[in-house]
Amino acid sequence: MQAALFEESGDPESVLKVSELPLPKPGPGQVRVRMLASPINPSDLMFIRGVYGRTPRFPAIPGFEGVGVVEESGGGLLGRMIVGKRVCTLTADGGAWAESAIVDAKKAIPIPASLTDEQGATFFVNPATALIMTRKVLAVPGGEWLLQTAAGSALGRMVIRLGQHFGFRTINVVRRAEQADELKQLGADVVLTFDPQRDPVEDFVARVRERTAGGVKYAIDPVGGATGSAVVDALGDGGQLLLYGTLSFEPLTFSPRALMGHLAGIRGFWLGPWMEQQSLPAKLRIVSEIKKLIGRGVLTTDVGDAFPLESVQQAVTCAQQPARTGKVLLRPAAGSQ
């Protein structure tokens, strides 16, 4: 089978290569999945660069999620039950950017025929992160304001639609003014353009406090650095900031009084460890809710370009373009069942 490999950490365009590997055999509790499509997420690119938080075991195959058809079981009732079924896959150590992937049978989730390969490939990472952060961790009430940075991302658009669906209002922070009209048409209540390299932090904080009558109570940030630090300064009384990414690769810098005076707090969120702490019934409820919300158009993913596996370098270049529209997919195999 063919797979995208990297033997050292670095820029994805430089270290990735497509190689021919033996067809893998599933072990006990595992299944082998013929992969149909896999998205290129920021977490995948960070994993390749060696800055994700999980150390690759070289040679490593990227890809934390995707969609495919189960072709072989390594044993166990669950694995045998899903042979032949189309599933979305979760692979904590990567592996989806290949023609076949070995997946824990518990992390191969059967999906309905009504779900396209594109939505199946992007079924979990962004939808689950958006849903869990807003509805489970922060539990934003209807009518309250939620501020999010990187609002033009695929996940950011999901948060906007979740706000519409559940009744909370969103303040959406973007760096480029041309994104504002697009997000407003999507349903964003407020869009603020802010780039800490050119815009005064004090003006940004003042705009947020004006909109929220004193400061925002709920906020999520995947950027960090100066952008995340500005959000800290915009928190109101009892404000909560949830950090779920490090896109800037820079630390937060703020005065402790920004939290002290408002009895505000900062927490981190990482989907994998959070899910591991949940009971099986809780996990099944989350999966069921995601399926329903995708069906209603709330947690759908906008898909852009798709590339064959042999064009992985072009695919990762495309995925990193700042003005890109839609999630970039790799298609290791054509068609679906």
C-alpha positions as CSV (number, residue, x, y, z in Angstrom):
1,M,0.0,0.0,0.0
2,Q,1.0,3.6,-0.4
3,A,1.4,6.0,2.6
4,A,2.6,9.5,3.3
5,L,5.7,9.2,5.6
6,F,8.0,11.4,7.4
7,E,11.3,10.2,9.1
8,E,12.1,13.5,10.9
9,S,10.2,16.5,12.1
10,G,10.1,19.6,10.0
11,D,8.2,21.6,7.4
12,P,5.6,19.2,5.9
13,E,6.4,20.2,2.3
14,S,10.0,19.1,2.9
15,V,9.8,16.0,5.1
16,L,6.8,14.2,3.7
17,K,7.2,11.5,1.0
18,V,5.0,8.8,-0.4
19,S,6.3,5.3,0.1
20,E,5.2,1.8,-0.7
21,L,4.6,-0.3,2.5
22,P,3.4,-3.8,3.3
23,L,-0.3,-4.1,3.9
24,P,-0.7,-3.9,7.7
25,K,-2.4,-6.6,9.8
26,P,-4.8,-5.6,12.6
27,G,-4.1,-6.9,16.1
28,P,-6.6,-7.9,18.8
29,G,-9.2,-5.3,19.1
30,Q,-8.2,-3.5,15.9
31,V,-9.5,-3.3,12.4
32,R,-7.9,-2.5,9.1
33,V,-9.6,0.3,7.2
34,R,-9.3,1.1,3.5
35,M,-9.1,4.9,3.7
36,L,-11.3,7.0,1.4
37,A,-10.5,10.5,2.6
38,S,-8.7,12.3,5.3
39,P,-8.6,16.0,6.1
40,I,-5.5,18.1,6.6
41,N,-6.0,19.7,10.1
42,P,-3.7,22.1,11.9
43,S,-3.0,19.3,14.4
44,D,-1.7,17.1,11.6
45,L,0.7,19.8,10.5
46,M,1.9,20.5,14.0
47,F,2.4,16.7,14.5
48,I,4.7,16.7,11.4
49,R,6.6,19.7,12.7
50,G,7.1,18.0,16.1
51,V,5.3,20.7,18.1
52,Y,2.0,19.0,18.7
53,G,2.5,17.4,22.1
54,R,2.7,13.8,20.9
55,T,6.2,12.6,19.8
56,P,6.1,10.9,16.4
57,R,7.6,7.4,16.3
58,F,9.6,7.4,13.1
59,P,8.9,6.6,10.3
60,A,5.5,8.1,11.0
61,I,2.3,8.4,9.0
62,P,0.3,11.6,9.7
63,G,-3.5,11.8,9.8
64,F,-5.6,11.7,13.0
65,E,-9.0,11.2,11.4
66,G,-10.6,10.1,8.2
67,V,-13.3,7.9,6.6
68,G,-13.0,4.5,5.1
69,V,-14.3,1.0,4.8
70,V,-13.4,-1.7,7.4
71,E,-11.8,-4.6,5.4
72,E,-10.4,-6.9,8.2
73,S,-10.8,-7.5,11.9
74,G,-8.1,-8.6,14.2
75,G,-10.6,-10.3,16.4
76,G,-13.2,-9.4,19.0
77,L,-17.0,-9.0,18.6
78,L,-17.0,-5.3,17.8
79,G,-14.4,-5.6,15.1
80,R,-16.2,-8.5,13.4
81,M,-19.5,-6.6,13.5
82,I,-18.2,-3.6,11.6
83,V,-16.3,-5.4,8.8
84,G,-17.6,-4.1,5.5
85,K,-19.0,-0.9,7.1
86,R,-18.1,2.6,6.2
87,V,-16.6,4.3,9.3
88,C,-15.1,7.5,10.5
89,T,-11.7,6.8,12.1
90,L,-9.8,8.3,15.0
91,T,-6.1,7.5,15.3
92,A,-4.3,9.0,18.3
93,D,-0.8,8.4,16.8
94,G,-1.7,9.3,13.2
95,G,-1.9,6.8,10.3
96,A,-4.9,8.1,8.2
97,W,-2.8,9.5,5.3
98,A,-2.4,6.0,3.8
99,E,-4.4,3.6,1.6
100,S,-5.0,1.5,4.7
101,A,-4.9,2.3,8.4
102,I,-5.0,0.2,11.6
103,V,-7.6,1.6,14.0
104,D,-8.8,0.6,17.4
105,A,-12.2,-1.0,16.7
106,K,-13.7,1.3,19.4
107,K,-12.5,4.3,17.4
108,A,-14.1,3.2,14.1
109,I,-17.5,4.8,14.2
110,P,-20.1,3.5,11.6
111,I,-21.7,6.4,9.8
112,P,-25.0,6.5,7.9
113,A,-25.3,6.4,4.1
114,S,-26.7,9.9,4.2
115,L,-23.3,11.2,5.3
116,T,-20.9,12.0,2.4
117,D,-17.3,10.9,2.4
118,E,-16.4,14.5,2.9
119,Q,-18.4,14.9,6.1
120,G,-17.4,11.5,7.3
121,A,-13.7,12.3,6.9
122,T,-14.2,15.4,9.1
123,F,-16.7,13.9,11.4
124,F,-15.0,14.1,14.7
125,V,-12.0,16.4,15.5
126,N,-13.6,19.8,14.7
127,P,-17.3,19.0,15.3
128,A,-16.5,17.3,18.7
129,T,-14.1,20.1,19.8
130,A,-16.6,22.8,18.9
131,L,-19.6,21.0,20.5
132,I,-17.8,19.9,23.7
133,M,-16.1,23.3,24.4
134,T,-19.3,25.3,24.0
135,R,-21.9,22.9,25.4
136,K,-20.0,20.7,27.9
137,V,-17.0,22.5,29.2
138,L,-18.1,26.2,29.1
139,A,-21.8,25.4,28.9
140,V,-22.6,28.8,27.4
141,P,-26.2,29.7,28.3
142,G,-28.6,31.0,25.7
143,G,-28.4,34.8,25.3
144,E,-24.8,35.0,26.6
145,W,-21.8,36.2,24.6
146,L,-19.0,33.8,23.5
147,L,-15.9,35.4,22.0
148,Q,-13.8,33.3,19.7
149,T,-10.5,34.0,17.8
150,A,-9.6,32.4,14.5
151,A,-13.3,32.6,13.8
152,G,-12.9,32.1,10.0
153,S,-11.6,28.6,10.5
154,A,-13.7,25.5,9.9
155,L,-14.2,25.1,13.6
156,G,-14.9,28.8,14.0
157,R,-17.8,28.5,11.5
158,M,-19.2,25.6,13.4
159,V,-19.2,27.6,16.6
160,I,-21.1,30.4,14.8
161,R,-23.8,27.9,13.7
162,L,-23.9,26.3,17.2
163,G,-24.6,29.8,18.6
164,Q,-27.5,30.2,16.2
165,H,-28.8,26.7,17.0
166,F,-28.5,26.9,20.8
167,G,-29.2,30.6,21.2
168,F,-25.9,32.1,22.5
169,R,-24.3,35.1,20.7
170,T,-20.9,35.1,19.2
171,I,-18.2,37.8,18.9
172,N,-15.9,36.6,16.2
173,V,-12.3,37.8,15.9
174,V,-10.5,37.6,12.5
175,R,-7.4,39.2,11.2
176,R,-8.6,40.0,7.7
177,A,-11.4,42.5,7.0
178,E,-12.7,40.6,4.0
179,Q,-13.8,37.7,6.2
180,A,-16.3,39.9,8.1
181,D,-19.1,40.0,5.6
182,E,-18.8,36.3,4.9
183,L,-19.1,35.4,8.6
184,K,-22.0,37.8,9.1
185,Q,-23.9,36.1,6.3
186,L,-23.2,32.8,8.1
187,G,-24.9,34.2,11.2
188,A,-22.1,35.8,13.3
189,D,-23.6,38.4,15.6
190,V,-20.4,40.5,15.8
191,V,-17.2,40.3,13.8
192,L,-14.2,42.2,15.0
193,T,-11.0,42.6,12.9
194,F,-7.9,42.5,15.1
195,D,-4.3,41.9,14.3
196,P,-2.0,42.6,17.3
197,Q,0.8,43.5,14.9
198,R,-1.1,46.5,13.6
199,D,-4.0,47.2,15.9
200,P,-3.9,48.6,19.5
201,V,-4.9,46.1,22.1
202,E,-6.6,48.8,24.1
203,D,-9.0,49.5,21.2
204,F,-9.8,45.8,20.8
205,V,-10.5,45.4,24.5
206,A,-12.7,48.6,24.5
207,R,-14.7,47.3,21.6
208,V,-15.3,43.9,23.3
209,R,-16.3,45.6,26.6
210,E,-18.7,47.9,24.8
211,R,-20.4,45.0,23.1
212,T,-20.7,42.9,26.2
213,A,-21.5,45.7,28.8
214,G,-18.2,45.3,30.7
215,G,-16.4,42.3,29.4
216,V,-17.0,38.9,27.9
217,K,-17.8,35.9,30.2
218,Y,-17.0,33.1,27.8
219,A,-14.1,32.9,25.3
220,I,-12.2,30.3,23.3
221,D,-8.8,30.8,21.7
222,P,-6.6,28.5,19.5
223,V,-4.0,31.2,18.8
224,G,-2.2,32.2,22.0
225,G,0.5,34.9,21.9
226,A,-0.6,38.5,21.6
227,T,-4.1,37.6,20.3
228,G,-4.9,35.3,23.2
229,S,-3.4,37.8,25.7
230,A,-5.7,40.5,24.4
231,V,-8.7,38.2,25.0
232,V,-7.5,37.8,28.6
233,D,-7.7,41.6,29.0
234,A,-11.2,41.5,27.6
235,L,-12.6,39.1,30.1
236,G,-15.4,40.3,32.4
237,D,-16.5,39.3,35.9
238,G,-16.3,35.6,36.3
239,G,-15.0,35.3,32.7
240,Q,-13.6,32.0,31.5
241,L,-11.1,31.6,28.7
242,L,-10.6,28.1,27.2
243,L,-7.4,27.6,25.3
244,Y,-7.4,24.8,22.6
245,G,-4.5,25.6,20.3
246,T,-1.1,27.2,19.8
247,L,-1.3,28.6,16.3
248,S,1.0,31.5,17.0
249,F,3.6,29.3,18.8
250,E,3.9,32.1,21.3
251,P,3.1,32.2,25.1
252,L,0.4,34.3,26.7
253,T,1.6,37.5,28.4
254,F,-0.7,39.4,30.8
255,S,-0.9,40.9,34.2
256,P,-2.3,38.7,36.9
257,R,-4.6,41.5,37.8
258,A,-6.4,40.9,34.5
259,L,-7.7,37.8,36.2
260,M,-7.7,38.9,39.8
261,G,-9.9,41.9,39.4
262,H,-12.6,39.9,37.6
263,L,-12.2,36.6,39.4
264,A,-11.7,35.2,35.9
265,G,-9.9,32.0,34.9
266,I,-8.1,30.3,32.1
267,R,-8.3,26.5,31.3
268,G,-6.8,24.3,28.6
269,F,-8.7,21.9,26.4
270,W,-7.5,18.9,24.3
271,L,-10.0,16.7,22.8
272,G,-8.2,13.4,23.2
273,P,-7.5,13.5,26.9
274,W,-11.0,14.9,27.6
275,M,-12.7,12.0,25.7
276,E,-10.5,9.5,27.5
277,Q,-12.0,10.7,30.8
278,Q,-15.6,10.1,29.7
279,S,-17.6,7.0,30.2
280,L,-18.7,4.8,27.2
281,P,-22.3,6.0,27.5
282,A,-21.2,9.6,27.5
283,K,-19.0,9.1,24.4
284,L,-21.9,7.4,22.6
285,R,-24.2,10.4,23.4
286,I,-21.6,12.8,22.0
287,V,-21.3,10.8,18.8
288,S,-25.1,10.6,18.5
289,E,-25.4,14.4,19.0
290,I,-22.7,15.1,16.4
291,K,-24.5,12.9,13.8
292,K,-27.8,14.8,14.4
293,L,-26.1,18.2,14.2
294,I,-24.3,17.3,11.0
295,G,-27.6,16.2,9.6
296,R,-29.1,19.5,10.5
297,G,-26.3,21.5,8.9
298,V,-24.9,22.8,12.2
299,L,-21.6,20.8,12.4
300,T,-21.0,20.4,8.7
301,T,-17.5,21.1,7.3
302,D,-16.9,23.3,4.3
303,V,-14.7,21.3,2.0
304,G,-12.4,22.9,-0.6
305,D,-9.7,21.1,-2.6
306,A,-9.0,17.4,-2.6
307,F,-5.7,15.8,-3.6
308,P,-4.6,12.2,-4.3
309,L,-2.1,10.8,-1.9
310,E,0.8,11.1,-4.3
311,S,0.2,14.9,-4.3
312,V,0.6,15.2,-0.5
313,Q,3.2,18.0,-0.8
314,Q,0.8,20.1,-2.9
315,A,-2.0,19.3,-0.5
316,V,-0.2,20.5,2.6
317,T,0.9,23.7,0.8
318,C,-2.7,24.4,-0.2
319,A,-3.9,23.7,3.4
320,Q,-1.6,26.4,4.8
321,Q,-2.7,29.2,2.5
322,P,-4.2,32.0,4.6
323,A,-7.0,32.9,2.2
324,R,-8.0,29.3,1.6
325,T,-11.7,28.4,1.5
326,G,-12.8,25.0,2.8
327,K,-11.0,22.1,4.4
328,V,-8.4,20.4,2.2
329,L,-8.7,16.6,1.9
330,L,-6.4,13.8,0.9
331,R,-8.1,10.9,-1.1
332,P,-6.0,7.8,-0.7
333,A,-8.6,5.7,-2.6
334,A,-11.4,6.6,-4.9
335,G,-15.0,6.0,-4.4
336,S,-17.0,4.7,-1.4
337,Q,-19.2,1.8,-0.5
